[in-house]
């Protein structure tokens, strides 16, 4: 892979990971309404 392709792939993975983290920070676990404690680093990705 060329460095340009690597940068594009890394950027795409970063966007996907940030979106997945944001979704996880804004949702609750539906299994018996159990919500594990979130680290402080994840809490800053919340939207509200």
C-alpha positions as a Markdown table, in Angstrom:
| # | Residue | x | y | z |
|---|---|---|---|---|
| 1 | Unk | 0.0 | 0.0 | 0.0 |
| 2 | Unk | 1.1 | 3.5 | -0.7 |
| 3 | Unk | 1.3 | 6.0 | 2.2 |
| 4 | Unk | -1.7 | 7.8 | 0.7 |
| 5 | Unk | -3.8 | 4.7 | 0.9 |
| 6 | Unk | -2.7 | 4.0 | 4.4 |
| 7 | Unk | -3.7 | 7.4 | 5.5 |
| 8 | Unk | -7.1 | 7.1 | 3.9 |
| 9 | Unk | -7.6 | 3.7 | 5.6 |
| 10 | Unk | -6.5 | 5.0 | 8.9 |
| 11 | Unk | -8.8 | 8.0 | 8.7 |
| 12 | Unk | -11.8 | 5.7 | 7.8 |
| 13 | Unk | -11.1 | 3.4 | 10.7 |
| 14 | Unk | -10.8 | 6.4 | 13.0 |
| 15 | Unk | -14.2 | 7.7 | 11.9 |
| 16 | Unk | -15.8 | 4.3 | 12.3 |
| 17 | Unk | -14.3 | 3.8 | 15.8 |
| 18 | Unk | -15.4 | 7.2 | 16.9 |
| 19 | Unk | -19.0 | 6.6 | 15.7 |
| 20 | Unk | -19.1 | 3.2 | 17.4 |
| 21 | Unk | -17.8 | 4.7 | 20.6 |
| 22 | Unk | -20.4 | 7.5 | 20.5 |
| 23 | Unk | -23.2 | 5.0 | 20.0 |
| 24 | Unk | -22.0 | 2.9 | 22.8 |
| 25 | Unk | -21.7 | 5.9 | 25.1 |
| 26 | Unk | -25.3 | 7.0 | 24.4 |
| 27 | Unk | -27.0 | 3.6 | 24.7 |
| 28 | Unk | -27.8 | 1.3 | 27.6 |
| 29 | Unk | -27.5 | -2.5 | 27.8 |
| 30 | Unk | -30.9 | -4.1 | 27.2 |
| 31 | Unk | -30.1 | -7.3 | 29.1 |
| 32 | Unk | -32.0 | -7.0 | 32.4 |
| 33 | Unk | -31.3 | -3.2 | 32.2 |
| 34 | Unk | -27.7 | -3.7 | 33.4 |
| 35 | Unk | -25.5 | -0.8 | 32.7 |
| 36 | Unk | -21.8 | -1.4 | 33.4 |
| 37 | Unk | -19.8 | 1.6 | 34.7 |
| 38 | Unk | -18.3 | 3.6 | 31.9 |
| 39 | Unk | -14.8 | 5.1 | 32.1 |
| 40 | Unk | -14.4 | 8.8 | 32.2 |
| 41 | Unk | -12.8 | 8.9 | 28.8 |
| 42 | Unk | -16.0 | 7.4 | 27.2 |
| 43 | Unk | -18.3 | 9.8 | 29.0 |
| 44 | Unk | -16.9 | 12.7 | 27.1 |
| 45 | Unk | -18.3 | 11.2 | 23.8 |
| 46 | Unk | -21.9 | 11.5 | 25.1 |
| 47 | Unk | -24.1 | 13.8 | 23.1 |
| 48 | Unk | -26.3 | 15.2 | 25.8 |
